[in-house]
Amino acid sequence: MNFKNDIDRLLMSSLTIKGSQISCLDALIWIEQRKKEVHVNIEKTKLSQLDLWKVNKEAGHVEHHSGGFFRIEGLDVHIRKIDGDEKKWNQPIINQPEIGFLGCIVKEIDGILHFLVQAKIEPGNANVVQLSPTLQATRSNYTQRHNGKKPKYLDLFLNKNKSKVLLDTLQSEQGARFLRKRNRNIIIEIKENIEESNDYKWLTLGQIKYLTRYDSIVNMDLRTVISCIPFHQTTEKNFTSDKVINQGNEFLSCLYNEYSYERGEDLQSWLTGMKSITDLYVKKKPIGQLDGWELNEEALSHKDGLYFDVLWVSVEIMHREVAKWDQPILAPRGQGVIAFIVKRINGILHFLVQAEIESGNFDLYEFGPTVSCVPSNHENQKVPFLDYVLAADKEMILFDALQSEEGGRFYHEENRNIIVLADDDFSTDVPNNFKWFTLRQLLQFNMYNNYLNIGARSLISSIQFLSTK
């Protein structure tokens, strides 16, 4: 086969696990070595003792003295639909208005594209060291507002004369935790050799996807970048079926439009219609006056022990642009579940997608997984399809792993990422805020800004066409 198209080349990288620069086992050993070699110390501190952070009493939020990085603000949230359904609540939220870089460098090695991944330590990483993109930096970081060093390889992303752009899109962050936050997800290809270090290795896309099977190994930022690759644009449709999982079900769901349960235009109209009947009002409110929340020297916490805490921490990590700093960080009050239910319709796998609205969403609704919640926060509420996912037999589970959220802002936050194959009796008739999508349709929408939320992209990143069983 002759693979000249860039998407075909990325697809071949996705199909390649063996024969790369290092094995998946070597990658896991490397991560464990970095854990032992790099000094890390994270300690809780008091709000009044945060270095370079303060409570802005006039505005009612916690901010960095430079005015950069991010703020912990309070929100008064009101959602109202034209049918009279209303929801109101108060909450803290991260306001980080900067658009940062989540970037991967790729290079052709022995005829296969390899991704330069970093073994990165973030203060909130549950697994300490995780695989991250080549470049993972806020604007405040890469413009050196911390008075530290520039991120490694930044110039290759800023100077397009030295690289070729394969992917470049803005994508949202967690809408329940960030206020209208987006990052630039970008993949660039280089030809020349570059200086490497102990913190970086070359892996194929197939290896990265394979390593998502391990708990909290591939970080959220790398998952969102690889989820954006538009495999539906591949020009080669003749891959041998025994090279893909489930006799090609995932791959066929990626390739073909003619067998989809609903037209893409109708799915677009559905989301537009949901937006047109819903109003989302968010108003800033001082964090010390949030209903149901308590602010003190130790944390900003919900009075019933729900949702999350905002903690104040002192951080010390070797080999970073800055070795020591203080910051606020969000710590969850329970483990989440992020799940897609998939079903064969017309012989093609379809994904049950939810139109999901969150307080910090940039444009009201985004396409989300079938289930996205922390079950302990909903003990008195029935979450649609949660019981079905949790009761799934082992043989019906296509993917199941703990995945961490972004360790720079969230402390030891992990969600169970799971894809469940529905049985034949599972009805195609679903509530009005759910629709059936093929993988191709999801990838088509994911080419544009603010369609798929971070939970949906996290699950998509784990889908691997190559059978390794």
C-alpha positions as CSV (number, residue, x, y, z in Angstrom):
1,M,0.0,0.0,0.0
2,N,1.2,3.5,-0.8
3,F,0.5,5.9,2.1
4,K,1.1,9.5,0.9
5,N,-1.8,11.3,2.5
6,D,-0.9,12.7,6.0
7,I,-4.0,11.1,7.6
8,D,-3.1,7.8,6.1
9,R,0.4,8.1,7.6
10,L,-1.1,8.9,11.0
11,L,-3.4,5.9,10.6
12,M,-0.4,3.6,9.9
13,S,1.2,5.0,13.0
14,S,-2.0,4.1,14.9
15,L,-1.7,0.6,13.5
16,T,1.9,0.2,14.6
17,I,2.7,-1.2,18.0
18,K,5.7,-3.4,17.3
19,G,8.8,-2.4,15.4
20,S,9.0,1.1,16.8
21,Q,11.9,2.8,18.6
22,I,11.1,1.3,22.0
23,S,8.5,-1.2,23.1
24,C,5.4,-0.5,25.2
25,L,7.1,-2.4,28.1
26,D,10.2,-0.2,27.7
27,A,8.0,2.9,27.9
28,L,6.4,1.7,31.2
29,I,9.9,1.0,32.6
30,W,11.0,4.5,31.5
31,I,8.1,6.0,33.4
32,E,8.9,4.1,36.5
33,Q,12.5,5.2,36.3
34,R,11.5,8.8,36.0
35,K,9.4,8.5,39.1
36,K,12.5,7.3,41.0
37,E,14.9,9.9,39.5
38,V,12.9,13.1,39.8
39,H,12.3,14.7,43.2
40,V,8.7,15.7,43.8
41,N,7.1,17.2,46.9
42,I,3.5,18.4,47.2
43,E,2.3,19.8,50.5
44,K,-0.9,21.5,51.6
45,T,-0.5,25.0,52.9
46,K,-2.8,27.8,54.1
47,L,-4.5,30.3,51.9
48,S,-2.8,33.3,53.6
49,Q,0.6,31.6,53.1
50,L,0.4,31.1,49.4
51,D,3.4,32.6,47.7
52,L,2.5,35.0,44.9
53,W,-1.2,34.3,45.3
54,K,-3.7,36.5,47.1
55,V,-7.4,37.0,47.7
56,N,-8.6,40.0,45.7
57,K,-11.1,41.2,48.3
58,E,-12.7,43.7,45.9
59,A,-13.3,41.2,43.1
60,G,-13.9,38.3,45.5
61,H,-11.5,35.7,43.9
62,V,-8.1,34.2,44.3
63,E,-5.5,35.4,41.8
64,H,-1.8,35.3,41.0
65,H,0.1,38.5,41.7
66,S,1.0,38.9,38.0
67,G,-2.6,38.8,36.9
68,G,-1.7,35.7,34.8
69,F,-2.1,32.0,34.9
70,F,-5.6,31.5,36.3
71,R,-8.1,32.7,39.0
72,I,-10.4,30.8,41.4
73,E,-13.7,32.6,41.0
74,G,-17.3,32.1,42.2
75,L,-20.3,31.6,39.8
76,D,-24.0,31.9,40.3
77,V,-25.4,29.6,37.6
78,H,-29.0,29.5,36.2
79,I,-30.1,27.2,33.4
80,R,-33.6,27.8,32.0
81,K,-35.4,26.0,29.2
82,I,-38.5,27.1,27.3
83,D,-40.5,24.2,28.7
84,G,-40.1,25.7,32.2
85,D,-37.3,23.4,33.4
86,E,-34.8,25.3,35.6
87,K,-31.7,24.6,37.6
88,K,-29.8,27.0,39.8
89,W,-26.6,26.6,41.9
90,N,-23.4,28.3,43.0
91,Q,-19.9,26.9,42.5
92,P,-16.2,27.8,42.4
93,I,-14.7,27.7,38.9
94,I,-11.2,28.1,37.3
95,N,-11.0,31.2,35.1
96,Q,-8.0,30.7,32.8
97,P,-8.8,32.9,29.8
98,E,-5.5,32.2,28.0
99,I,-5.3,29.7,25.1
100,G,-2.4,27.4,25.7
101,F,-0.5,24.9,23.6
102,L,-1.1,21.2,23.7
103,G,1.3,20.1,20.9
104,C,2.9,17.0,19.6
105,I,6.0,16.8,17.4
106,V,6.0,13.9,14.9
107,K,8.8,12.6,12.8
108,E,9.0,9.7,10.3
109,I,11.3,7.0,11.6
110,D,11.8,3.8,9.5
111,G,8.8,4.8,7.4
112,I,6.4,5.3,10.3
113,L,5.4,8.5,12.0
114,H,6.5,8.7,15.7
115,F,5.3,11.1,18.3
116,L,7.7,12.8,20.7
117,V,6.1,12.3,24.1
118,Q,7.3,13.7,27.4
119,A,7.4,11.9,30.8
120,K,5.9,14.8,32.6
121,I,5.2,15.4,36.3
122,E,2.3,17.6,37.4
123,P,1.5,18.4,41.0
124,G,-1.9,16.7,40.8
125,N,-0.9,13.5,38.9
126,A,-2.2,10.4,40.6
127,N,0.5,8.4,39.0
128,V,3.2,11.1,39.5
129,V,4.7,10.7,36.0
130,Q,2.5,10.5,32.9
131,L,3.0,10.6,29.1
132,S,2.2,14.1,27.9
133,P,2.4,16.0,24.6
134,T,5.8,17.3,23.5
135,L,4.6,20.8,24.5
136,Q,2.1,21.4,27.2
137,A,2.1,25.1,28.2
138,T,-0.2,27.9,29.2
139,R,0.4,31.3,27.6
140,S,1.7,32.6,30.9
141,N,4.2,29.7,31.0
142,Y,5.5,30.0,27.5
143,T,5.7,33.9,27.7
144,Q,7.7,33.3,31.0
145,R,5.5,35.2,33.4
146,H,6.9,32.9,36.1
147,N,10.4,34.2,35.3
148,G,11.5,30.7,34.6
149,K,12.8,28.9,31.5
150,K,11.0,28.6,28.1
151,P,9.3,25.3,27.5
152,K,11.5,22.9,25.4
153,Y,10.7,22.8,21.7
154,L,8.5,25.9,21.8
155,D,10.3,27.5,18.9
156,L,9.3,24.6,16.6
157,F,5.7,25.4,17.2
158,L,6.1,29.2,16.8
159,N,8.3,29.0,13.7
160,K,6.4,27.2,11.0
161,N,9.3,27.4,8.6
162,K,10.8,24.5,10.5
163,S,7.8,22.3,10.6
164,K,4.6,21.2,8.7
165,V,1.2,21.4,10.5
166,L,-0.8,18.2,10.4
167,L,-3.5,19.2,12.8
168,D,-4.4,22.5,14.5
169,T,-7.7,23.1,16.3
170,L,-9.1,24.8,19.4
171,Q,-10.8,22.4,21.9
172,S,-12.6,22.9,25.1
173,E,-11.5,21.9,28.6
174,Q,-13.8,20.5,31.5
175,G,-16.9,22.7,31.3
176,A,-17.9,22.1,34.9
177,R,-14.5,23.2,36.2
178,F,-13.2,25.8,33.7
179,L,-14.9,29.0,32.6
180,R,-15.0,28.9,28.7
181,K,-11.4,27.5,28.6
182,R,-9.9,26.3,25.4
183,N,-6.5,25.0,24.3
184,R,-4.8,24.8,20.9
185,N,-4.4,21.1,20.0
186,I,-1.7,20.9,17.4
187,I,0.5,18.3,15.7
188,I,3.5,19.3,13.7
189,E,5.9,17.2,11.6
190,I,9.6,17.8,11.4
191,K,12.3,16.4,9.2
192,E,15.5,17.2,10.9
193,N,16.9,15.6,14.0
194,I,16.4,17.4,17.3
195,E,18.2,17.3,20.6
196,E,16.5,14.8,23.0
197,S,16.7,14.3,26.7
198,N,15.8,11.7,29.4
199,D,12.3,13.2,29.6
200,Y,11.3,12.5,26.0
201,K,10.9,9.4,23.9
202,W,9.5,8.6,20.4
203,L,6.4,6.4,20.4
204,T,4.0,5.4,17.6
205,L,0.4,6.5,17.8
206,G,-0.5,2.8,18.2
207,Q,1.7,2.5,21.3
208,I,0.2,5.6,22.8
209,K,-3.3,4.3,22.2
210,Y,-2.3,0.9,23.6
211,L,-0.9,2.5,26.8
212,T,-4.3,4.2,27.5
213,R,-5.3,0.7,28.6
214,Y,-3.1,1.2,31.7
215,D,-4.5,3.3,34.6
216,S,-3.4,7.0,34.5
217,I,-0.4,6.5,32.1
218,V,-1.4,8.8,29.2
219,N,-2.4,12.2,30.5
220,M,-5.5,14.1,29.5
221,D,-3.6,16.6,27.3
222,L,-2.1,13.9,25.1
223,R,-5.4,12.1,24.9
224,T,-7.2,15.2,23.7
225,V,-4.6,15.9,21.0
226,I,-4.7,12.4,19.5
227,S,-8.5,12.3,19.7
228,C,-8.6,15.1,17.1
229,I,-6.9,13.2,14.3
230,P,-9.5,13.0,11.5
231,F,-9.2,9.3,10.6
232,H,-12.4,9.5,8.7
233,Q,-10.5,11.4,6.0
234,T,-8.3,8.4,5.2
235,T,-8.1,7.6,1.5
236,E,-7.3,3.9,2.0
237,K,-10.4,1.7,2.7
238,N,-9.0,-1.7,1.9
239,F,-7.4,-2.7,5.2
240,T,-7.6,-6.4,5.9
241,S,-10.4,-7.0,8.3
242,D,-8.3,-9.3,10.5
243,K,-6.1,-6.3,11.4
244,V,-8.9,-4.5,13.1
245,I,-10.8,-5.2,16.3
246,N,-14.2,-6.9,16.1
247,Q,-13.8,-7.7,12.4
248,G,-13.5,-4.0,11.6
249,N,-16.4,-2.6,13.5
250,E,-14.6,0.4,14.9
251,F,-12.8,1.0,11.6
252,L,-16.0,0.6,9.6
253,S,-17.8,3.0,12.0
254,C,-15.0,5.5,11.2
255,L,-15.1,5.1,7.4
256,Y,-18.6,5.0,6.2
257,N,-21.5,7.5,6.1
258,E,-24.1,5.5,4.2
259,Y,-25.0,3.2,7.1
260,S,-25.4,5.8,9.8
261,Y,-28.6,5.8,11.9
262,E,-29.0,9.6,11.4
263,R,-27.7,12.0,8.9
264,G,-25.0,14.4,10.1
265,E,-27.1,17.3,9.1
266,D,-29.9,16.1,11.4
267,L,-27.4,15.7,14.3
268,Q,-26.2,19.2,13.7
269,S,-29.8,20.5,13.7
270,W,-30.5,18.6,16.9
271,L,-27.7,20.3,18.8
272,T,-28.7,23.7,17.3
273,G,-32.3,23.1,18.4
274,M,-31.1,22.2,22.0
275,K,-29.2,25.5,22.1
276,S,-32.1,27.5,20.8
277,I,-34.5,26.4,23.6
278,T,-32.0,26.8,26.5
279,D,-30.6,29.8,28.3
280,L,-27.4,29.6,30.4
281,Y,-26.8,32.6,32.8
282,V,-23.6,32.8,34.7
283,K,-22.8,35.7,37.0
284,K,-19.6,36.2,39.0
285,K,-20.0,36.0,42.8
286,P,-17.4,36.4,45.5
287,I,-16.0,32.9,46.6
288,G,-16.7,33.8,50.2
289,Q,-20.4,34.3,49.5
290,L,-21.2,31.1,47.5
291,D,-24.3,29.4,48.7
292,G,-23.4,25.9,50.1
293,W,-19.7,26.5,50.1
294,E,-17.3,27.4,52.9
295,L,-14.0,29.3,52.4
296,N,-11.3,29.0,55.1
297,E,-7.5,28.8,55.4
298,E,-7.5,25.1,54.6
299,A,-9.7,24.9,51.6
300,L,-12.8,26.1,49.7
301,S,-15.3,23.2,50.2
302,H,-18.9,22.2,49.8
303,K,-20.7,22.1,53.1
304,D,-22.1,18.6,52.4
305,G,-18.8,17.2,51.3
306,L,-19.8,16.9,47.7
307,Y,-18.3,17.8,44.3
308,F,-14.7,19.0,45.0
309,D,-12.5,21.0,47.2
310,V,-10.2,23.9,46.2
311,L,-6.9,23.2,48.1
312,W,-3.9,25.5,48.5
313,V,-0.6,23.6,47.8
314,S,3.2,24.2,47.7
315,V,4.9,22.4,44.9
316,E,8.5,21.3,44.3
317,I,9.4,19.4,41.1
318,M,12.8,19.0,39.5
319,H,13.4,19.7,35.8
320,R,10.5,22.1,35.4
321,E,10.7,25.6,34.0
322,V,10.3,26.7,37.6
323,A,11.3,24.3,40.4
324,K,9.2,25.6,43.2
325,W,5.8,27.4,43.3
326,D,2.5,27.6,45.1
327,Q,-1.0,27.3,43.6
328,P,-4.6,26.5,44.2
329,I,-5.7,23.1,42.9
330,L,-9.1,21.3,42.7
331,A,-9.5,17.9,44.5
332,P,-12.5,15.7,43.7
333,R,-14.8,14.2,46.3
334,G,-15.2,10.9,44.4
335,Q,-14.2,8.9,41.4
336,G,-16.1,9.6,38.2
337,V,-17.5,7.5,35.4
338,I,-17.2,8.5,31.8
339,A,-18.8,6.0,29.4
340,F,-20.0,5.4,25.9
341,I,-22.6,2.8,25.2
342,V,-22.1,1.5,21.7
343,K,-24.5,-0.6,19.6
344,R,-24.4,-2.3,16.2
345,I,-27.0,-0.6,14.0
346,N,-27.2,-1.5,10.3
347,G,-24.1,-3.6,11.0
348,I,-22.0,-0.5,12.1
349,L,-21.1,0.5,15.6
350,H,-22.9,3.6,16.8
351,F,-22.1,5.6,19.9
352,L,-24.8,6.9,22.2
353,V,-24.1,10.6,22.6
354,Q,-25.5,13.0,25.1
355,A,-26.1,16.8,24.5
356,E,-24.4,18.0,27.7
357,I,-24.5,21.5,29.2
358,E,-22.1,22.6,31.8
359,S,-21.6,26.0,33.6
360,G,-18.4,26.9,31.9
361,N,-19.2,25.7,28.4
362,F,-18.2,28.1,25.6
363,D,-21.4,27.6,23.6
364,L,-24.0,26.0,25.8
365,Y,-24.1,22.3,24.8
366,E,-21.4,20.0,23.6
367,F,-21.5,16.4,22.5
368,G,-20.6,14.2,25.5
369,P,-20.4,10.5,26.4
370,T,-23.5,8.5,27.3
371,V,-22.6,8.9,31.0
372,S,-20.5,11.5,32.6
373,C,-20.8,11.9,36.4
374,V,-19.4,11.2,39.8
375,P,-21.9,8.6,41.2
376,S,-21.4,9.7,44.8
377,N,-22.7,13.2,43.9
378,H,-26.0,11.7,42.6
379,E,-27.1,9.2,45.3
380,N,-30.6,10.7,45.3
381,Q,-30.8,11.2,41.5
382,K,-31.1,8.7,38.7
383,V,-28.4,9.2,36.1
384,P,-29.6,7.9,32.7
385,F,-27.8,4.7,31.6
386,L,-25.4,4.7,34.6
387,D,-26.8,1.5,36.1
388,Y,-26.6,-0.2,32.7
389,V,-22.9,0.7,32.4
390,L,-22.0,-0.4,35.9
391,A,-23.8,-3.7,35.5
392,A,-22.2,-4.6,32.2
393,D,-20.8,-8.1,31.9
394,K,-17.1,-8.3,31.3
395,E,-17.4,-9.7,27.8
396,M,-19.5,-6.7,26.8
397,I,-16.8,-4.2,27.9
398,L,-14.6,-3.0,25.0
399,F,-12.5,-0.7,27.1
400,D,-12.1,-0.1,30.8
401,A,-9.3,2.0,32.5
402,L,-8.9,4.8,35.0
403,Q,-7.8,8.0,33.3
404,S,-6.6,11.0,35.1
405,E,-7.7,14.6,34.6
406,E,-5.2,17.4,34.0
407,G,-2.7,17.3,36.8
408,G,-1.7,20.9,36.7
409,R,-5.2,21.9,38.0
410,F,-6.8,18.8,39.4
411,Y,-5.4,16.8,42.4
412,H,-5.5,13.0,42.0
413,E,-8.7,13.2,39.9
414,E,-9.4,10.0,38.1
415,N,-12.4,8.8,36.1
416,R,-13.3,5.3,35.0
417,N,-13.3,5.5,31.2
418,I,-15.4,2.7,29.9
419,I,-16.9,1.6,26.5
420,V,-19.8,-0.9,26.8
421,L,-21.2,-2.9,23.9
422,A,-25.0,-2.9,24.2
423,D,-26.9,-6.2,23.8
424,D,-29.4,-6.8,21.1
425,D,-32.3,-5.9,23.4
426,F,-31.0,-2.3,24.0
427,S,-33.5,0.0,22.3
428,T,-32.5,2.5,19.7
429,D,-35.2,4.8,21.1
430,V,-33.5,7.1,23.6
431,P,-34.4,10.3,25.5
432,N,-34.5,13.6,23.6
433,N,-31.1,14.7,24.7
434,F,-29.4,11.6,23.3
435,K,-28.6,10.5,19.8
436,W,-26.8,7.7,18.0
437,F,-23.5,8.7,16.1
438,T,-21.1,6.7,14.1
439,L,-17.4,7.2,14.9
440,R,-17.0,8.9,11.6
441,Q,-19.7,11.5,12.5
442,L,-18.0,12.1,15.9
443,L,-14.7,12.7,14.2
444,Q,-16.2,15.0,11.6
445,F,-17.7,17.2,14.3
446,N,-14.4,17.0,16.3
447,M,-12.6,18.9,13.4
448,Y,-14.3,22.0,14.6
449,N,-14.3,24.0,17.8
450,N,-16.5,23.2,20.8
451,Y,-18.5,20.3,19.6
452,L,-17.1,17.3,21.5
453,N,-16.4,17.7,25.2
454,I,-13.3,16.5,27.0
455,G,-15.0,13.3,28.2
456,A,-16.0,12.3,24.7
457,R,-12.5,13.0,23.4
458,S,-10.9,11.1,26.2
459,L,-12.8,8.0,25.2
460,I,-12.3,8.4,21.5
461,S,-8.5,8.6,22.1
462,S,-8.5,5.1,23.4
463,I,-10.2,3.5,20.4
464,Q,-7.6,1.3,18.7
465,F,-8.1,-0.3,15.3
466,L,-5.3,-2.8,15.5
467,S,-6.1,-6.1,17.2
468,T,-3.6,-6.8,19.9
469,K,-5.5,-9.8,21.5
